[in-house]
Amino acid sequence: MARPHVTIAARAARSAGNVILRYMNRIDGLNIVEKQQMDFVSEVDKLAEAEIIKELRRAYPDHAILAEESGATGKGPLTWVIDPLDGTHNYLRGIPHFSVSIALLEKGVPIHAVVFDPLRDELYTASKGDGAYLNDRRMRVSKRENLGGAMIATGFPFRQREHLAPQLDMTRAILGQAEDIRRSGSAALDLAYVAAGRYDGYFEIGLKPWDMAAGVLLVHEAGGRYCDFAGRDGIPESGNLVAGNLNVAKAMVDAIGQQATPGLLKA
C-alpha cells in the first residue's frame, strides 16, 4: 500500500503528465526560452510544474518546495523537489522519452519518490524502507557482478562542457569493460531504469537536485547504491552521480576514479 505522500505525488505527476501529452502535437507553436546556453524551458514545463505545485500545496500547504522552473519557496525540514519535465530537449524534438520527477526530502534525505513516464504509463514509486515499485510491482536492481556485459546509462554535461574531455575518458574506460552505453536524455528515467534492472548502472556530471532526488531513492529502495565519483554515499552536492547495484556501482567508481579530474572527485 502506497504511503499518502506517494499517493499525492503520483496524482500530481499524472496531472503534469496530462499537460505534457496534451501539447505533444503542438510543439511547433510552443513558447520556448533558452535559460542559459543549450538549456531550454517551454511553457509546457511551467504549466506542468504549476499542476504539480497545486496538488502538493492542496495537501501539504506547509511543506517547502524546490522546483526546477519556479525555484525555492517555503522553509522547513520537509521539501518537495520537482522536475516537471525531465527530458525537455527530447520533448521539444518529438523524441518519445521524458518523465515527471517528484521527491520529498526530509532534511536533505529523500524519503518518498515518484517518477512518471506519461507515454508508457509507467509509474515508479518508492518510500524509504518500503521498497521500490513499477506500477505496483516490486522492482530490484540487476544481479550483475561487475562491468562485464553491463548496460550503462550516462548523460553528457551540456551545462558544463569544460568537463567534456574527462567525460569521454570515463566513458571510454567504462565501455572498455561494459557491453554498451546508452544516453537517453532523462536522468530521472535512467535512474528508474537502474532500479528496475533495465540498466545495470548510471553516471553523469553536474546533475541538479531535481534531476536525481527521486531517482536515487528508487535505486536505493530497489537494493542499489548511489554515490559521488569518489564513492561517497548520498546525494552529491557536486551533482556528479554514480548509481547501480552494489557491485556495478563500485566497479564504476573504480573506473571513473582513474579518469576523473581532481575537481570532479571533490565532494
C-alpha positions as CSV (number, residue, x, y, z in Angstrom):
1,M,0.0,0.0,0.0
2,A,1.5,3.3,-1.1
3,R,2.1,5.9,1.6
4,P,-0.2,9.0,1.5
5,H,2.7,11.2,0.3
6,V,3.4,8.9,-2.6
7,T,-0.3,8.8,-3.5
8,I,-0.5,12.6,-3.6
9,A,2.8,12.9,-5.6
10,A,1.6,10.3,-8.0
11,R,-1.6,12.2,-8.6
12,A,0.4,15.4,-9.1
13,A,2.7,13.6,-11.6
14,R,-0.2,12.2,-13.6
15,S,-1.8,15.7,-13.7
16,A,1.5,17.0,-15.1
17,G,1.7,14.1,-17.5
18,N,-1.7,15.0,-18.9
19,V,-0.5,18.6,-19.6
20,I,2.7,17.2,-21.3
21,L,0.7,14.8,-23.5
22,R,-1.9,17.5,-24.4
23,Y,0.7,19.7,-26.0
24,M,2.7,17.0,-27.8
25,N,1.1,17.6,-31.1
26,R,1.6,21.4,-30.8
27,I,5.3,21.6,-30.1
28,D,5.9,23.9,-33.1
29,G,3.7,26.5,-31.5
30,L,5.2,26.5,-28.0
31,N,6.9,29.4,-26.5
32,I,10.5,28.3,-25.8
33,V,13.1,30.2,-23.8
34,E,16.8,29.5,-23.6
35,K,17.6,29.8,-19.8
36,Q,21.3,29.5,-20.5
37,Q,23.3,28.1,-23.3
38,M,21.7,24.9,-24.6
39,D,19.3,24.8,-21.6
40,F,15.7,25.3,-22.7
41,V,12.4,25.7,-21.0
42,S,9.0,25.7,-22.6
43,E,5.6,26.8,-21.5
44,V,4.8,23.1,-21.0
45,D,7.4,22.8,-18.3
46,K,5.9,25.7,-16.5
47,L,2.3,24.5,-16.9
48,A,3.2,21.0,-15.8
49,E,5.1,22.4,-12.8
50,A,2.1,24.6,-11.8
51,E,-0.1,21.4,-11.8
52,I,2.3,19.6,-9.5
53,I,2.6,22.5,-7.1
54,K,-1.2,23.0,-7.0
55,E,-1.7,19.3,-6.0
56,L,1.1,19.4,-3.4
57,R,0.1,22.7,-1.9
58,R,-3.5,21.5,-1.5
59,A,-2.4,18.5,0.6
60,Y,0.7,19.9,2.3
61,P,0.5,23.7,2.4
62,D,3.3,24.0,5.0
63,H,5.9,22.0,3.1
64,A,8.8,23.7,1.3
65,I,9.2,23.3,-2.5
66,L,12.2,23.3,-4.7
67,A,11.1,23.3,-8.3
68,E,13.2,23.5,-11.4
69,E,11.4,26.4,-13.0
70,S,10.0,28.4,-10.1
71,G,12.8,27.9,-7.6
72,A,12.6,27.5,-3.9
73,T,9.6,28.6,-1.7
74,G,9.0,28.0,2.0
75,K,11.2,26.6,4.7
76,G,11.2,23.6,6.9
77,P,12.5,20.1,7.3
78,L,10.3,18.7,4.5
79,T,10.9,19.8,0.9
80,W,9.3,18.7,-2.3
81,V,11.8,18.6,-5.2
82,I,10.2,18.8,-8.6
83,D,11.3,18.3,-12.2
84,P,8.1,18.8,-14.2
85,L,9.5,17.6,-17.5
86,D,12.8,15.8,-17.3
87,G,13.9,15.4,-20.9
88,T,12.8,18.8,-22.2
89,H,15.3,18.5,-25.1
90,N,13.7,15.2,-26.2
91,Y,10.2,16.5,-25.8
92,L,10.8,19.6,-27.9
93,R,12.3,17.4,-30.7
94,G,9.5,14.9,-30.6
95,I,11.7,12.2,-29.1
96,P,9.4,10.0,-27.0
97,H,11.5,9.7,-23.9
98,F,10.8,12.1,-20.9
99,S,9.3,12.0,-17.4
100,V,8.0,13.8,-14.4
101,S,10.1,13.6,-11.2
102,I,8.9,14.4,-7.7
103,A,10.6,13.6,-4.4
104,L,10.0,14.5,-0.8
105,L,13.2,15.2,1.2
106,E,13.5,15.3,5.0
107,K,16.5,17.4,6.0
108,G,18.0,16.7,2.6
109,V,17.4,12.9,2.6
110,P,14.8,11.5,0.1
111,I,12.0,9.7,1.8
112,H,9.4,9.4,-0.9
113,A,9.8,9.4,-4.7
114,V,7.7,9.3,-7.9
115,V,8.9,9.2,-11.5
116,F,6.2,9.0,-14.1
117,D,6.6,8.2,-17.8
118,P,3.4,9.5,-19.3
119,L,3.9,8.0,-22.7
120,R,4.3,4.4,-21.4
121,D,2.0,5.0,-18.4
122,E,4.8,3.7,-16.1
123,L,4.7,4.9,-12.6
124,Y,7.9,4.3,-10.5
125,T,7.4,4.9,-6.7
126,A,9.4,4.4,-3.5
127,S,9.3,5.3,0.1
128,K,12.2,5.0,2.5
129,G,12.3,1.5,4.0
130,D,9.3,0.3,1.9
131,G,11.0,-0.8,-1.4
132,A,10.6,0.5,-4.9
133,Y,7.7,-0.3,-7.3
134,L,6.8,0.0,-11.0
135,N,3.0,0.1,-11.4
136,D,2.7,-1.7,-8.0
137,R,5.1,-4.4,-9.0
138,R,8.3,-4.7,-6.8
139,M,11.5,-3.6,-8.5
140,R,15.0,-4.9,-7.9
141,V,18.3,-3.8,-9.4
142,S,20.1,-6.2,-11.6
143,K,22.3,-9.0,-10.3
144,R,25.3,-8.3,-12.5
145,E,28.5,-8.9,-10.6
146,N,30.8,-6.5,-12.5
147,L,31.0,-4.3,-15.6
148,G,31.4,-7.3,-17.9
149,G,28.3,-7.4,-20.0
150,A,26.8,-4.4,-18.2
151,M,24.4,-1.9,-19.9
152,I,25.3,1.5,-18.5
153,A,23.5,4.8,-19.0
154,T,25.0,8.3,-18.9
155,G,24.4,11.9,-19.9
156,F,26.8,14.5,-21.3
157,P,27.4,17.7,-19.4
158,F,25.8,20.3,-21.7
159,R,25.8,22.8,-18.8
160,Q,29.5,22.1,-18.1
161,R,31.3,21.5,-21.4
162,E,34.6,22.1,-19.7
163,H,34.3,18.6,-18.4
164,L,33.7,17.0,-21.8
165,A,37.2,15.6,-22.1
166,P,37.2,13.7,-18.8
167,Q,33.6,12.6,-19.5
168,L,34.8,11.0,-22.7
169,D,37.7,9.4,-20.9
170,M,35.4,8.0,-18.3
171,T,33.0,6.7,-21.0
172,R,35.9,5.1,-22.8
173,A,37.1,3.4,-19.6
174,I,33.7,2.0,-18.8
175,L,32.9,1.0,-22.3
176,G,36.2,-0.9,-22.4
177,Q,34.6,-3.3,-19.9
178,A,30.8,-3.0,-20.3
179,E,28.6,-4.3,-23.1
180,D,27.3,-0.9,-24.1
181,I,26.4,2.6,-23.0
182,R,23.1,4.5,-23.6
183,R,22.5,8.2,-23.5
184,S,18.7,8.7,-23.4
185,G,18.2,12.3,-22.2
186,S,16.3,11.9,-19.0
187,A,18.3,11.4,-15.8
188,A,15.1,10.5,-13.8
189,L,14.2,7.7,-16.2
190,D,17.8,6.5,-16.4
191,L,17.7,6.0,-12.6
192,A,14.3,4.5,-12.7
193,Y,15.6,2.0,-15.3
194,V,18.5,1.1,-13.0
195,A,16.1,0.5,-10.2
196,A,14.0,-1.7,-12.5
197,G,17.1,-3.7,-13.6
198,R,16.9,-2.5,-17.2
199,Y,20.2,-0.7,-16.8
200,D,23.0,-2.0,-14.6
201,G,24.4,1.4,-13.8
202,Y,24.4,5.1,-14.4
203,F,26.8,8.0,-14.1
204,E,26.6,11.7,-15.0
205,I,28.3,15.0,-14.4
206,G,26.7,18.1,-13.0
207,L,23.2,17.0,-12.1
208,K,20.8,19.3,-10.3
209,P,18.8,18.2,-7.2
210,W,15.6,17.8,-9.2
211,D,17.3,15.6,-11.8
212,M,18.2,12.9,-9.2
213,A,16.3,13.3,-5.9
214,A,13.5,10.9,-6.8
215,G,15.6,8.5,-8.9
216,V,18.3,7.9,-6.3
217,L,15.6,6.8,-3.8
218,L,14.2,4.4,-6.4
219,V,17.7,2.9,-6.8
220,H,18.3,2.6,-3.1
221,E,15.0,1.0,-2.3
222,A,15.5,-1.4,-5.2
223,G,18.6,-2.7,-3.5
224,G,21.2,-0.5,-5.2
225,R,23.6,2.3,-4.2
226,Y,24.2,5.9,-5.2
227,C,27.3,8.0,-4.5
228,D,29.6,10.6,-6.0
229,F,32.6,9.9,-8.3
230,A,34.8,9.3,-5.2
231,G,32.5,6.7,-3.8
232,R,31.0,8.9,-1.0
233,D,27.4,7.8,-0.4
234,G,24.4,10.1,-0.6
235,I,23.1,12.8,-2.9
236,P,26.3,14.5,-4.2
237,E,26.5,18.3,-3.8
238,S,28.7,18.3,-6.8
239,G,26.0,16.7,-8.9
240,N,28.5,14.1,-10.1
241,L,26.5,10.9,-9.6
242,V,27.1,7.1,-9.8
243,A,24.2,4.6,-9.3
244,G,23.8,0.9,-9.8
245,N,23.7,-2.4,-7.9
246,L,26.4,-2.6,-5.2
247,N,28.9,-4.4,-7.4
248,V,28.5,-2.3,-10.5
249,A,28.5,1.0,-8.6
250,K,31.8,0.1,-7.1
251,A,33.3,-1.0,-10.4
252,M,32.1,2.3,-12.0
253,V,33.7,4.3,-9.2
254,D,36.9,2.4,-9.7
255,A,36.9,3.0,-13.5
256,I,35.8,6.7,-13.2
257,G,38.3,7.4,-10.4
258,Q,41.2,6.7,-12.8
259,Q,39.9,9.2,-15.4
260,A,38.2,12.0,-13.4
261,T,39.9,15.3,-12.8
262,P,40.6,16.3,-9.1
263,G,37.7,18.8,-9.5
264,L,35.2,16.1,-10.4
265,L,36.2,14.0,-7.4
266,K,35.6,16.8,-4.9
267,A,32.5,16.5,-2.6
